[in-house]
Amino acid sequence: MTIELNESAGATPLTPDELRGLKARHITTRGELNELEGENIIEGLS
């Protein structure tokens, strides 16, 4: 049996374990998390 997911890139939902401990409670997908982490890296390099 094959399961097809029709989600756009980065729309993969985070698991409950991945969500636990996040300070940014508005993050729900891997794409949002990647974007936030990228912004933090850029800010840290400035």
C-alpha contacts under 8 A as a table, 3 or more apart, distances in Angstrom:
res1	aa1	res2	aa2	distance
7	E	11	A	5.83
7	E	12	T	7.07
8	S	11	A	5.46
9	A	12	T	7.42
9	A	31	G	7.37
10	G	29	T	6.69
10	G	30	R	5.47
10	G	31	G	3.77
10	G	32	E	7.27
11	A	29	T	5.37
11	A	30	R	6.32
11	A	31	G	5.87
12	T	29	T	5.40
12	T	30	R	5.56
12	T	31	G	7.25
13	P	28	T	6.01
13	P	29	T	4.40
13	P	30	R	6.26
14	L	17	D	7.97
14	L	18	E	5.76
14	L	19	L	6.24
14	L	28	T	5.98
14	L	29	T	5.32
14	L	30	R	6.03
15	T	18	E	5.09
15	T	19	L	6.23
16	P	19	L	5.04
16	P	20	R	6.12
17	D	20	R	5.23
18	E	21	G	7.67
18	E	22	L	7.75
19	L	22	L	5.67
19	L	28	T	7.46
22	L	25	R	6.33
24	A	27	I	6.00
25	R	28	T	7.84
27	I	32	E	5.86
27	I	33	L	6.15
28	T	32	E	6.91
28	T	33	L	7.67
29	T	32	E	5.34
29	T	33	L	6.39
30	R	33	L	5.03
30	R	34	N	6.09
31	G	34	N	5.06
31	G	35	E	6.19
32	E	35	E	5.14
32	E	36	L	6.23
33	L	36	L	5.18
33	L	37	E	6.11
34	N	37	E	5.14
34	N	38	G	6.08
35	E	38	G	5.09
35	E	39	E	6.29
36	L	39	E	5.14
36	L	40	N	6.28
37	E	40	N	5.04
37	E	41	I	6.20
38	G	41	I	5.10
38	G	42	I	6.27
39	E	42	I	5.18
39	E	43	E	6.14
40	N	43	E	5.03
40	N	44	G	6.06
41	I	44	G	5.04
41	I	45	L	6.27
42	I	45	L	5.19
42	I	46	S	6.48
43	E	46	S	5.31
